[in-house]
Amino acid sequence: MAHELVVFDNSGVLVDSESLGNRLLAGMLTDEVAPTTFAEAVEHYLGKSFADAARRCGVAPEACLVIEDSARGVAAARAAGMTVYGLASVTPRTRLGDARQVLGSMRELRDPIPALFPDPLLQETRR
């Protein structure tokens, strides 16, 4: 299947900011709304935006590919109806088993990209 949108989980896939981001979120919620622990921030807010990203881009969830590095994120993307590739840069491969494919690094995306995005412009840039 060709995909129209790739959604990268920025907290961990592109930069390892997940822990810091959720600690800041828990602190902000505690200060402004209600006492919130790090674990609660992860449980209630992590990986909730995949469907929203698709909607904002005008793309059906089934036409999206999510690159995700956490088991919870893989589950959230699958629940949204998206194809998910797990990235085992920090999380062990065994915990990402629900992903369609598990990659060891971003470099492993290079070869499957043409099949995932059969776009003439993309093919031209790879020559």
N, C-alpha and C positions, 0 to 999 in steps of 0.2 A: 504494500500500500504506500502511495506517495503521501507525504506529510506536508502541510501548509505552514506549520508553525512549530518551532522548537522552543521549549520552555526550559531554561537552565535554572536549577535551584541554586541561587547565588550564595546561600549560606552553606558552604562546604564544597560545592562543585567548583566554583570559580575562585572563591577565597574562603578560608576557614573562619567564618565569622558567626557560625550558628550559636555557639556557647555565649559569646559576648552579646550578640543581638538579643537572645532570650533573657539573659541576665538584665540587660537594660530595659527590655519590655516589662519584665516582672517588677523592676524598681519603679518604672513610670506608672504602671497600673497601681502599685501599692501607694505611691505618693498622691496620685490624682483620683483614683476610683475606689479600689478595694484591695486589701492585702492579697498579694498574689506571689506564690513561690515560683522558682525557676521551673520545677516540674509541672506546675499548673500552666505556666506560659507555654511550655513545649506541648503539653497535651491539648490545649484549647486553641492555639494559634498557629502552630507549625504546620506547614503544608496545606493550608486551607485556601490558597489563592489560585490553584491551577485552573479551575473552572472559570474563575473571574478573569484570568489572563486570556483564555480562549474567547470568552464573551467580548472583552474589550477590543480584541483584535478581529472580531467578526469571523472567527474560525470555529467550526464544529469540534467538540472535544475529541471525536474519533479521528480527526485529521491532525491531531497534535502529538508530538513526541516530547516526552519529558526526560531530562537527564537529571537523575536524582541520586543522592548519596546516603540516604537513610531509609531504614525499613518503613518507618512511619510515612515518609514522603512517597515511597513506592506505593504503599497502600492507598494514600490519598489520591494520587494520580490515577491509579487503576479504578478507584471508586468514581472518579470523574469521567471514566470512559476513555482514557488516553493510553497510548502506547508508552511504556516506560523502559528506559535503559538505566540499569543501576550502575553507579560508579563506585567501585570498591577502593577508593583512595584512602579512606579512614575506616569505614565500616567493613567488616569481613564479608566476603562474597556469600557465605552461607546465610547471612541475615538479609541479603537482597534477592533471595531466590524467587520471589514473586514477580520480579522484573522480567520482561521478555528476553533481555540479554543483559549480562553483567560484564562491564568493562573494567579493566585494571587501571586505565589511564585515559585521559582525553584523547591522546594520540590514536587510540584504537577506534575513534570515530572516523578517522580519515578514509578508510576503505569503504565502510558502508554508506557514507554520505551520498554518493551518486544514485544508489538504489532507493534511498529514502527520499531524495529530492531530485526527481528527474527533470531538472530545469535546464534549458539550453545555456543560459548565462553561467550557471554553476559549472556545467561541463566545459564551457569555454575557458573559465578561469583556472581549471585544473590542468590544462595542457601545458 
